[in-house]
């Protein structure tokens, strides 16, 4: 399963379209995250959602919502729903 804002894969990875279920949602919205995890048998989450420096400088509130609140939503959903592993992928802007 791929949880992302867009309902379709980018063209650059279109060959994966038949191999992955895409769930549209906003990582900064608790109910989107918890419902995506709860509705499937998830045992590991690879958390890659982030806004980089330029976007955060242009809209600090959005950066906080995606980077901080989004990460908290992923970790809390994993904790509450018993997801075994969460792997956080850091960005080059860290």
CORHU-V152376 format. One record per residue. N is the residue number from 0. RES is the residue in three letters. OMEGA is omega in radians with two decimals (999 if undefined). Layout:
n:N res:RES omega:OMEGA
n:N res:RES omega:OMEGA
This chain:
n:0 res:UNK omega:3.06
n:1 res:UNK omega:3.11
n:2 res:UNK omega:-3.11
n:3 res:UNK omega:-3.14
n:4 res:UNK omega:-3.11
n:5 res:UNK omega:3.13
n:6 res:UNK omega:3.12
n:7 res:UNK omega:3.06
n:8 res:UNK omega:3.01
n:9 res:UNK omega:-3.13
n:10 res:UNK omega:-3.09
n:11 res:UNK omega:3.12
n:12 res:UNK omega:-3.09
n:13 res:UNK omega:3.14
n:14 res:UNK omega:3.09
n:15 res:UNK omega:-2.99
n:16 res:UNK omega:-3.14
n:17 res:UNK omega:-3.06
n:18 res:UNK omega:-3.06
n:19 res:UNK omega:3.05
n:20 res:UNK omega:-3.13
n:21 res:UNK omega:3.08
n:22 res:UNK omega:3.13
n:23 res:UNK omega:3.11
n:24 res:UNK omega:-3.11
n:25 res:UNK omega:-3.10
n:26 res:UNK omega:3.12
n:27 res:UNK omega:3.13
n:28 res:UNK omega:-3.04
n:29 res:UNK omega:-3.05
n:30 res:UNK omega:3.09
n:31 res:UNK omega:-3.09
n:32 res:UNK omega:-3.07
n:33 res:UNK omega:3.12
n:34 res:UNK omega:3.12
n:35 res:UNK omega:-3.13
n:36 res:UNK omega:-3.07
n:37 res:UNK omega:-3.03
n:38 res:UNK omega:3.13
n:39 res:UNK omega:3.11
n:40 res:UNK omega:-3.05
n:41 res:UNK omega:3.06
n:42 res:UNK omega:3.12
n:43 res:UNK omega:3.08
n:44 res:UNK omega:2.98
n:45 res:UNK omega:-3.07
n:46 res:UNK omega:-3.10
n:47 res:UNK omega:-3.07
n:48 res:UNK omega:3.11
n:49 res:UNK omega:2.94
n:50 res:UNK omega:-3.12
n:51 res:UNK omega:-2.98
n:52 res:UNK omega:-3.07
n:53 res:UNK omega:3.14
n:54 res:UNK omega:3.13
n:55 res:UNK omega:3.10
n:56 res:UNK omega:-3.13
n:57 res:UNK omega:-3.11
n:58 res:UNK omega:-3.08
n:59 res:UNK omega:-3.14
n:60 res:UNK omega:3.11
n:61 res:UNK omega:3.09
n:62 res:UNK omega:3.11
n:63 res:UNK omega:-3.12
n:64 res:UNK omega:-3.13
n:65 res:UNK omega:-3.01
n:66 res:UNK omega:-3.07
n:67 res:UNK omega:-3.12
n:68 res:UNK omega:3.12
n:69 res:UNK omega:3.11
n:70 res:UNK omega:3.08
n:71 res:UNK omega:3.12
n:72 res:UNK omega:3.12
n:73 res:UNK omega:-3.11
n:74 res:UNK omega:3.13
n:75 res:UNK omega:3.10
n:76 res:UNK omega:3.12
n:77 res:UNK omega:-3.12
n:78 res:UNK omega:-3.08
n:79 res:UNK omega:-3.06
n:80 res:UNK omega:3.04
n:81 res:UNK omega:3.08
n:82 res:UNK omega:-3.02
n:83 res:UNK omega:-3.04
n:84 res:UNK omega:2.96
n:85 res:UNK omega:3.13
n:86 res:UNK omega:-3.12
n:87 res:UNK omega:3.13
n:88 res:UNK omega:-3.11
n:89 res:UNK omega:3.13
n:90 res:UNK omega:3.09
n:91 res:UNK omega:-3.12
n:92 res:UNK omega:-3.10
n:93 res:UNK omega:999
